[in-house]
Amino acid sequence: MEIVVRLDVMLALRKMKSRELAAQIGISEQNLSLLKSGKVKGIRFETLAKICEVLECQPGDLLEAVAGNETPN
């Protein structure tokens, strides 16, 4: 099982640029890019909560658990 980050999908749905989200939640664009690509080992709940607040979504809208051999939607 792996966790797939759907942040890019939510940004597109909200018509928001990564740069704008990074500024609003107080992290660097580079760190946000790493999070979007799934190249991080974890995320602080505080950061996740800020993202959800700005994007008006739930954590489950951003993260999805998929079986290792499944192709994400």
Phi and psi in radians as a Rosetta constraint file:
Dihedral C 1 N 2 CA 2 C 2 CIRCULARHARMONIC -2.341 0.35
Dihedral N 2 CA 2 C 2 N 3 CIRCULARHARMONIC 2.743 0.35
Dihedral C 2 N 3 CA 3 C 3 CIRCULARHARMONIC -1.731 0.35
Dihedral N 3 CA 3 C 3 N 4 CIRCULARHARMONIC 2.194 0.35
Dihedral C 3 N 4 CA 4 C 4 CIRCULARHARMONIC -1.846 0.35
Dihedral N 4 CA 4 C 4 N 5 CIRCULARHARMONIC 2.294 0.35
Dihedral C 4 N 5 CA 5 C 5 CIRCULARHARMONIC -1.568 0.35
Dihedral N 5 CA 5 C 5 N 6 CIRCULARHARMONIC 2.194 0.35
Dihedral C 5 N 6 CA 6 C 6 CIRCULARHARMONIC -1.868 0.35
Dihedral N 6 CA 6 C 6 N 7 CIRCULARHARMONIC 0.459 0.35
Dihedral C 6 N 7 CA 7 C 7 CIRCULARHARMONIC -1.072 0.35
Dihedral N 7 CA 7 C 7 N 8 CIRCULARHARMONIC -0.669 0.35
Dihedral C 7 N 8 CA 8 C 8 CIRCULARHARMONIC -1.084 0.35
Dihedral N 8 CA 8 C 8 N 9 CIRCULARHARMONIC -0.645 0.35
Dihedral C 8 N 9 CA 9 C 9 CIRCULARHARMONIC -1.142 0.35
Dihedral N 9 CA 9 C 9 N 10 CIRCULARHARMONIC -0.796 0.35
Dihedral C 9 N 10 CA 10 C 10 CIRCULARHARMONIC -1.159 0.35
Dihedral N 10 CA 10 C 10 N 11 CIRCULARHARMONIC -0.666 0.35
Dihedral C 10 N 11 CA 11 C 11 CIRCULARHARMONIC -1.072 0.35
Dihedral N 11 CA 11 C 11 N 12 CIRCULARHARMONIC -0.743 0.35
Dihedral C 11 N 12 CA 12 C 12 CIRCULARHARMONIC -1.124 0.35
Dihedral N 12 CA 12 C 12 N 13 CIRCULARHARMONIC -0.744 0.35
Dihedral C 12 N 13 CA 13 C 13 CIRCULARHARMONIC -1.098 0.35
Dihedral N 13 CA 13 C 13 N 14 CIRCULARHARMONIC -0.587 0.35
Dihedral C 13 N 14 CA 14 C 14 CIRCULARHARMONIC -1.593 0.35
Dihedral N 14 CA 14 C 14 N 15 CIRCULARHARMONIC 0.006 0.35
Dihedral C 14 N 15 CA 15 C 15 CIRCULARHARMONIC 0.901 0.35
Dihedral N 15 CA 15 C 15 N 16 CIRCULARHARMONIC 0.858 0.35
Dihedral C 15 N 16 CA 16 C 16 CIRCULARHARMONIC -2.132 0.35
Dihedral N 16 CA 16 C 16 N 17 CIRCULARHARMONIC 2.482 0.35
Dihedral C 16 N 17 CA 17 C 17 CIRCULARHARMONIC -1.491 0.35
Dihedral N 17 CA 17 C 17 N 18 CIRCULARHARMONIC 2.634 0.35
Dihedral C 17 N 18 CA 18 C 18 CIRCULARHARMONIC -0.989 0.35
Dihedral N 18 CA 18 C 18 N 19 CIRCULARHARMONIC -0.699 0.35
Dihedral C 18 N 19 CA 19 C 19 CIRCULARHARMONIC -1.022 0.35
Dihedral N 19 CA 19 C 19 N 20 CIRCULARHARMONIC -0.752 0.35
Dihedral C 19 N 20 CA 20 C 20 CIRCULARHARMONIC -1.150 0.35
Dihedral N 20 CA 20 C 20 N 21 CIRCULARHARMONIC -0.773 0.35
Dihedral C 20 N 21 CA 21 C 21 CIRCULARHARMONIC -1.106 0.35
Dihedral N 21 CA 21 C 21 N 22 CIRCULARHARMONIC -0.785 0.35
Dihedral C 21 N 22 CA 22 C 22 CIRCULARHARMONIC -1.008 0.35
Dihedral N 22 CA 22 C 22 N 23 CIRCULARHARMONIC -0.751 0.35
Dihedral C 22 N 23 CA 23 C 23 CIRCULARHARMONIC -1.138 0.35
Dihedral N 23 CA 23 C 23 N 24 CIRCULARHARMONIC -0.706 0.35
Dihedral C 23 N 24 CA 24 C 24 CIRCULARHARMONIC -1.241 0.35
Dihedral N 24 CA 24 C 24 N 25 CIRCULARHARMONIC -0.535 0.35
Dihedral C 24 N 25 CA 25 C 25 CIRCULARHARMONIC -1.727 0.35
Dihedral N 25 CA 25 C 25 N 26 CIRCULARHARMONIC -0.113 0.35
Dihedral C 25 N 26 CA 26 C 26 CIRCULARHARMONIC 1.395 0.35
Dihedral N 26 CA 26 C 26 N 27 CIRCULARHARMONIC 0.609 0.35
Dihedral C 26 N 27 CA 27 C 27 CIRCULARHARMONIC -2.206 0.35
Dihedral N 27 CA 27 C 27 N 28 CIRCULARHARMONIC 2.856 0.35
Dihedral C 27 N 28 CA 28 C 28 CIRCULARHARMONIC -1.282 0.35
Dihedral N 28 CA 28 C 28 N 29 CIRCULARHARMONIC 2.696 0.35
Dihedral C 28 N 29 CA 29 C 29 CIRCULARHARMONIC -1.062 0.35
Dihedral N 29 CA 29 C 29 N 30 CIRCULARHARMONIC -0.617 0.35
Dihedral C 29 N 30 CA 30 C 30 CIRCULARHARMONIC -1.108 0.35
Dihedral N 30 CA 30 C 30 N 31 CIRCULARHARMONIC -0.778 0.35
Dihedral C 30 N 31 CA 31 C 31 CIRCULARHARMONIC -1.151 0.35
Dihedral N 31 CA 31 C 31 N 32 CIRCULARHARMONIC -0.656 0.35
Dihedral C 31 N 32 CA 32 C 32 CIRCULARHARMONIC -1.138 0.35
Dihedral N 32 CA 32 C 32 N 33 CIRCULARHARMONIC -0.684 0.35
Dihedral C 32 N 33 CA 33 C 33 CIRCULARHARMONIC -1.083 0.35
Dihedral N 33 CA 33 C 33 N 34 CIRCULARHARMONIC -0.738 0.35
Dihedral C 33 N 34 CA 34 C 34 CIRCULARHARMONIC -1.096 0.35
Dihedral N 34 CA 34 C 34 N 35 CIRCULARHARMONIC -0.694 0.35
Dihedral C 34 N 35 CA 35 C 35 CIRCULARHARMONIC -1.140 0.35
Dihedral N 35 CA 35 C 35 N 36 CIRCULARHARMONIC -0.797 0.35
Dihedral C 35 N 36 CA 36 C 36 CIRCULARHARMONIC -1.023 0.35
Dihedral N 36 CA 36 C 36 N 37 CIRCULARHARMONIC -0.662 0.35
Dihedral C 36 N 37 CA 37 C 37 CIRCULARHARMONIC -1.444 0.35
Dihedral N 37 CA 37 C 37 N 38 CIRCULARHARMONIC -0.118 0.35
Dihedral C 37 N 38 CA 38 C 38 CIRCULARHARMONIC 1.376 0.35
Dihedral N 38 CA 38 C 38 N 39 CIRCULARHARMONIC 0.285 0.35
Dihedral C 38 N 39 CA 39 C 39 CIRCULARHARMONIC -1.607 0.35
Dihedral N 39 CA 39 C 39 N 40 CIRCULARHARMONIC 0.454 0.35
Dihedral C 39 N 40 CA 40 C 40 CIRCULARHARMONIC -2.026 0.35
Dihedral N 40 CA 40 C 40 N 41 CIRCULARHARMONIC 2.700 0.35
Dihedral C 40 N 41 CA 41 C 41 CIRCULARHARMONIC -1.563 0.35
Dihedral N 41 CA 41 C 41 N 42 CIRCULARHARMONIC -0.261 0.35
Dihedral C 41 N 42 CA 42 C 42 CIRCULARHARMONIC -2.959 0.35
Dihedral N 42 CA 42 C 42 N 43 CIRCULARHARMONIC 3.003 0.35
Dihedral C 42 N 43 CA 43 C 43 CIRCULARHARMONIC -2.469 0.35
Dihedral N 43 CA 43 C 43 N 44 CIRCULARHARMONIC 2.425 0.35
Dihedral C 43 N 44 CA 44 C 44 CIRCULARHARMONIC -1.251 0.35
Dihedral N 44 CA 44 C 44 N 45 CIRCULARHARMONIC 2.474 0.35
Dihedral C 44 N 45 CA 45 C 45 CIRCULARHARMONIC -1.033 0.35
Dihedral N 45 CA 45 C 45 N 46 CIRCULARHARMONIC -0.605 0.35
Dihedral C 45 N 46 CA 46 C 46 CIRCULARHARMONIC -1.063 0.35
Dihedral N 46 CA 46 C 46 N 47 CIRCULARHARMONIC -0.766 0.35
Dihedral C 46 N 47 CA 47 C 47 CIRCULARHARMONIC -1.171 0.35
Dihedral N 47 CA 47 C 47 N 48 CIRCULARHARMONIC -0.755 0.35
Dihedral C 47 N 48 CA 48 C 48 CIRCULARHARMONIC -1.063 0.35
Dihedral N 48 CA 48 C 48 N 49 CIRCULARHARMONIC -0.736 0.35
Dihedral C 48 N 49 CA 49 C 49 CIRCULARHARMONIC -1.109 0.35
Dihedral N 49 CA 49 C 49 N 50 CIRCULARHARMONIC -0.710 0.35
Dihedral C 49 N 50 CA 50 C 50 CIRCULARHARMONIC -1.128 0.35
Dihedral N 50 CA 50 C 50 N 51 CIRCULARHARMONIC -0.743 0.35
Dihedral C 50 N 51 CA 51 C 51 CIRCULARHARMONIC -1.061 0.35
Dihedral N 51 CA 51 C 51 N 52 CIRCULARHARMONIC -0.807 0.35
Dihedral C 51 N 52 CA 52 C 52 CIRCULARHARMONIC -1.096 0.35
Dihedral N 52 CA 52 C 52 N 53 CIRCULARHARMONIC -0.665 0.35
Dihedral C 52 N 53 CA 53 C 53 CIRCULARHARMONIC -1.118 0.35
Dihedral N 53 CA 53 C 53 N 54 CIRCULARHARMONIC -0.844 0.35
Dihedral C 53 N 54 CA 54 C 54 CIRCULARHARMONIC -1.172 0.35
Dihedral N 54 CA 54 C 54 N 55 CIRCULARHARMONIC -0.721 0.35
Dihedral C 54 N 55 CA 55 C 55 CIRCULARHARMONIC -1.534 0.35
Dihedral N 55 CA 55 C 55 N 56 CIRCULARHARMONIC -0.043 0.35
Dihedral C 55 N 56 CA 56 C 56 CIRCULARHARMONIC 0.904 0.35
Dihedral N 56 CA 56 C 56 N 57 CIRCULARHARMONIC 1.029 0.35
Dihedral C 56 N 57 CA 57 C 57 CIRCULARHARMONIC -2.505 0.35
Dihedral N 57 CA 57 C 57 N 58 CIRCULARHARMONIC -3.139 0.35
Dihedral C 57 N 58 CA 58 C 58 CIRCULARHARMONIC -1.877 0.35
Dihedral N 58 CA 58 C 58 N 59 CIRCULARHARMONIC 2.740 0.35
Dihedral C 58 N 59 CA 59 C 59 CIRCULARHARMONIC -0.933 0.35
Dihedral N 59 CA 59 C 59 N 60 CIRCULARHARMONIC -0.622 0.35
Dihedral C 59 N 60 CA 60 C 60 CIRCULARHARMONIC -1.153 0.35
Dihedral N 60 CA 60 C 60 N 61 CIRCULARHARMONIC -0.323 0.35
Dihedral C 60 N 61 CA 61 C 61 CIRCULARHARMONIC -1.328 0.35
Dihedral N 61 CA 61 C 61 N 62 CIRCULARHARMONIC -0.358 0.35
Dihedral C 61 N 62 CA 62 C 62 CIRCULARHARMONIC -1.795 0.35
Dihedral N 62 CA 62 C 62 N 63 CIRCULARHARMONIC -0.450 0.35
Dihedral C 62 N 63 CA 63 C 63 CIRCULARHARMONIC -2.177 0.35
Dihedral N 63 CA 63 C 63 N 64 CIRCULARHARMONIC 2.422 0.35
Dihedral C 63 N 64 CA 64 C 64 CIRCULARHARMONIC -2.410 0.35
Dihedral N 64 CA 64 C 64 N 65 CIRCULARHARMONIC 2.327 0.35
Dihedral C 64 N 65 CA 65 C 65 CIRCULARHARMONIC -1.598 0.35
Dihedral N 65 CA 65 C 65 N 66 CIRCULARHARMONIC 2.199 0.35
Dihedral C 65 N 66 CA 66 C 66 CIRCULARHARMONIC -2.255 0.35
Dihedral N 66 CA 66 C 66 N 67 CIRCULARHARMONIC 2.608 0.35
Dihedral C 66 N 67 CA 67 C 67 CIRCULARHARMONIC -1.113 0.35
Dihedral N 67 CA 67 C 67 N 68 CIRCULARHARMONIC 2.605 0.35
Dihedral C 67 N 68 CA 68 C 68 CIRCULARHARMONIC -0.959 0.35
Dihedral N 68 CA 68 C 68 N 69 CIRCULARHARMONIC -0.520 0.35
Dihedral C 68 N 69 CA 69 C 69 CIRCULARHARMONIC -1.774 0.35
Dihedral N 69 CA 69 C 69 N 70 CIRCULARHARMONIC 0.050 0.35
Dihedral C 69 N 70 CA 70 C 70 CIRCULARHARMONIC -1.457 0.35
Dihedral N 70 CA 70 C 70 N 71 CIRCULARHARMONIC 2.597 0.35
Dihedral C 70 N 71 CA 71 C 71 CIRCULARHARMONIC -1.651 0.35
Dihedral N 71 CA 71 C 71 N 72 CIRCULARHARMONIC 2.168 0.35
Dihedral C 71 N 72 CA 72 C 72 CIRCULARHARMONIC -1.099 0.35
Dihedral N 72 CA 72 C 72 N 73 CIRCULARHARMONIC 2.631 0.35
